[in-house]
Amino acid sequence: MLRDLLALLRCPACHGTNLALRDERTDEREVRGGLLVCGSCAARYAIQDGVVELLSGLGSEARQERQVRNARKTRDWAIERERPYIDDAPGSPWLWPSFASNVEQGLAQLALDGARVLDIGAATCWSTRMLCERGARAVALDISTGILRDGEAQFATGVFFDRVAATMEELPFVDAAFDVVFASATVHHSPRLQHTLAEIGRVLAPAGRAVLVNEPVLGLLRRPSQFGREERELGMSEHIYRLWDYTSAARAAGLQPQILFPAALDRWLRGEIPGADTRWMRLARHFPVFYQRRPWLARWFQRCSLLPGHILFGLTLALLAEKQKPEV
């Protein structure tokens, strides 16, 4: 961690902001080890391999997910440093092209040069790398200390970012700490969506922007019991919410949400990426021809199908939300 991160941190136990470094061990780049001690409640938080562990009072579901995500596995870092522009899911050739399309769409909504950005659910930090490559000063947050340690391998691409192990339901940062909050396929892991969006709203500066992409949405024609079944069996926290759960939670957090037509669906309709092998996609396999040949039809389709598509089928969420400035 960099020393200037201290100005953004607060104690997750008592919300005090007077955290002090103790017994720090540094290298030429960052604080690599030591302790953060809260001057208000005396809570102590470890710094290991540059990762700050700001975890307090985790519930059973969060503890289980942390344990699963902390499980070490061998990673091919030549691949991890290229995500999401890879093809290592042979059974789902649409997966990473879809992820990449939606992430690029989200990043395009943001002014990142010089912005202070929080990347929630960063995992191996490929999205944090993308933010830094576009000029952001980023902080990667994940509940897993182990996976954030591995994320250091992204530094080989020429970027640097702070790494904080914490839960998104108790973000260990002061109010208005960030210009941007970014999350990809992350927020649906929270069992308390409204509380998590409230935390995102709290750490955003006025007029700051939050972007959520690649979040699953529950449609009327989708069975919630089938979603994330394999992941739940492994101990992951998997939830699926309806569109209005996201939008109402955003508004309650003081954010003005805007739902975007998912870039991955647009690119599939244009024939640029493969589509998921679902019965709905198979039924629609002839529609792309008309979509590609008639630009007016494409624009009309996007405007008219976005809300019904979410309600019926549960399109992948692409949400942009701006924090409203306080009235003076």
N, C-alpha and C positions, 0 to 999 in steps of 0.2 A: 504494500500500500504506500501511496505517497503521503507525506505529512499533511499536505493541504486537504486531504480527505477528512481530517479531524473536524474541520469547520462545518462539514455537512452531516456529521453523525450525531445521533442521540441514543441514549441507553434504552434498549427494548424493555428493560424491567421497570424503570421508573420514569422514563422519558426525559431524564436529565441530559443536559448538553455539555457538561464539563467533564468530558472524557480525557484522560491523560495517558500518555505513553509511559510504560515502565519496562526496564530491562530490554530495550529494543536492540535488535541486531540488524544491521543494514548492509547493503551492498552498494555498488555504484549507481543503482537505479531506484531502489525502494527500501522500505522497512520490511525485512524478511521474517522477523520473529519478534516475540515479546508479548506484552500484555497491554490491553486497554483497561483502565480502572476508572469506574464512575465515581466522581467526587461527591455525588448525592447519596447513592445507596451502597457504594463500595462493591458493586458487582464487578467481576473480572471476566474479561473476554480475551481469548487467545488469538495471536497472530501466528500463523504457521505457513511457511513457504510463500509469504506475501498475501495470504488469504486471511481476512479478518472474520472471525466467527462471532457474529452478533445474534445469538440465539438464546431465547429465554422463554420458558413456559410453553413448550410445544405440546399440542394435543396429541392423542394417540395416532390419529390419521397422519399428521405431519411427521411424527417420529417414524412411522412405518415407511412413509415415502422417502424420507431422508436415508433410512437404512438401505432401501432398495437402490436409490440413486448413488449412494456411497459405495456400493459393491463395485470393486475394481474389475475392469475388463480390458483386454488388450485392444488398443486403438491403432489404426493405421493413420498416422498424423499427416501423411501426404494427402490422404483423403479428407481428413477433418479440416485441413487448412484450405480446402477447395469447396467445402459445402457453402451454399446449397447447389452448386453447379457440378453435380456428380451423378453417377448412375450406379449405385450399389444396392438397389432394391429390385432384383430381376423379376420378382413376382408382382411388383407394382411399378411398372415403368413410368407411370404418370405421377408418382409421389413427389420426387424432388423437383421436377420441372414445375409442378403446381406450387410447391412451397416457394421456390425461387421467384416465380411470377408474382405471388402475393406479397412476399417480402419486398421486392423491388417497388411494387405499387405503394406499399406503406412508406418506404423511405422517400419516395418521390413527393410525398405530402409534406415533407419536413425541411426546414432550413437548418442544416446540421453543422455548417462551418462555424467552429467556435462554440457550439452549443454544449451545455452540460446535459448529458443523457444518461438515464437509468435504463438498463436492459434487464428486464425481469425474466427469470427462467432461462438464463443464458446457456446453461448446460456446457458444452465444450467451447462456447464463446465464439462460434463462427459468426453469429449475428452481431456480437460486440465488435468483432474485427471489421465487419462491413460498415458499421457506424463510424469507427475510427478512420477507416479509409476515406470516408466522406467528410472528414474534418471535425468530428465530434470529440469531446472530452468525455469519455464513457466510464461508467461503473457497471460491471457485470454482477448480477445478483442471482444466486441459486440456493436452494435449500441444502445442496450437497457440497460439503467442503472438498471431497475427493475429486469431483468432476471439475470444480473450479481450479484445483491445483493442476489438473491435466490441461486446463484451458491456457495455461502459461505457454504451451507450445505454439499458440497463435502469435506470440511475440516474434517468432522467427520470420513472420511476414513483414516486419518493420513497424508494427503498431505497439501501443502500450495502453493498458487500462487497469483500473483498480478492480479488485475482486472481493465481494462481500458475501459470506454465507449467512443467509437470513431467510425468513418466511415472508412471502408477499402479503400475508395478513397482518404483519406487524413490521412495516418497513422502518429500519433503524436510521432514519434521516430526519433532519429538521424540516419544518414546513417550508414550502416553496424553494426546495433545494435544486430542482431540475427544470430545465427548459422543455425537455422532452422525456416522456416515458414510452418505451417500446416493448412490445411483447409478441412473441410468435408461438402459437400453440401452447400457451402457458396458463392463462387466466382460468380456463375451464377446470384446471386441477384444484382450484379452491373450492372448499365446501361452503364458503360464505362469500358469494360473488359480490353482494352489495357492500360488505365490509372491505373487500379487496379493492373495489373501485373507489371507495371512499379514501382509502390509503393512497391510491394513485392520485386522486384529486388533491389530497393534502400536500403531497411532496412536489406537486407541479406549481411553478410560478404563475402568477396571473398572465393570461394569454398564452400560457404554455400548451403544448399539444401532447395528447396520448394517442398512440396507434396500436390497435390490436388486430393481428392478422392470423390466419390459419386456425381460428377457433371453431370448433364444431358447433352447429346450431341444430336444435331439435325441431323437426317439422312434424306436422300432423300425420304424415305417411311414414314416419320413422319410428321404430320401436326402441325406446330408451334402454330397455334391458339388454339389448345387443351391443350397445356402445361400450367400447373399452373393456369388454369382458376378459380378454386375455391379460390386459394390463392390470385389472383389478385382482385377478388371481395371483399375480406376482407381488401384490401389495401396493400398487400405485393408486393414488387418489384420482379417480376419474369421474367427472360429472359432465352432463350435457344440459345446456340451458336453451330456452327459447329466445328468439330475437328480442322480445320486449323485456326479458330479464336483463339483458345487456343494456338496452337503451334506458330503461327506468333506473337501473343502478348508476349509470353514468350521470343522468340528470340529478339524481339525489346527491351525487358527489360534487355538484356544481360544474359539471361538464356539459357542453352542448354537443351531442353526438350526431355524426353524419355517417350513414351507411353507404358504402361504395360497392359498385358492381364488381365482384371478384375478378381480378386480372386473369387468374388461371382459367376460369370459365370462358372469359372473352377469348383467350388465346386458343383454347380447345375449339371453340366455335369457328375460329379463323383457320383451324387446321395446323397450328404452329406447335402444339404439344399434344401428347396422347391423353385420352380421357380415362377416368376410372371405369373399371369393369363392373358397373351396376346395372340393374334392370332399367333404371330411368335413363341412363346414358345410352344404353342399347336401343331403347325406344326412340331416342332423339338423334340417332346416328345419321339420318338423312337431312336434318335441319341445317347443319353447318354449310351445306352447299348454297342454300338461299341466303344465309347470314353473310357469307363471303362475297357474294355477287351483288348484294343490294345494301350499300352503306346506310341508306335511310332506314332499312329494315333492322339493321344492327342497332342503330341509335334508338329506334322505337322499341325494340325488344328489351334493351337494357332498362329503359325508363319504366316500361310497363310490367316487366317480369320480376323486378328485384324484390318487392314486398311479397307478392304471391309465392315466389320461389322460396323465400325464407319460411313463410308460413306453412307451405305444403311439404316441401322437400328438405328444408334446412340447408340452404347454401352455406358454403364456408364463409365465416364472418370476416369482413374487412371494415373496420370501424375507425373513424377519425373523430376525436373529441377534443374540443378546445376548452380550456378553463376560462370561465367567464370572469371578467374583471369586476372587482367590487364596486358597487355604486358609491359615488361621492356626493 
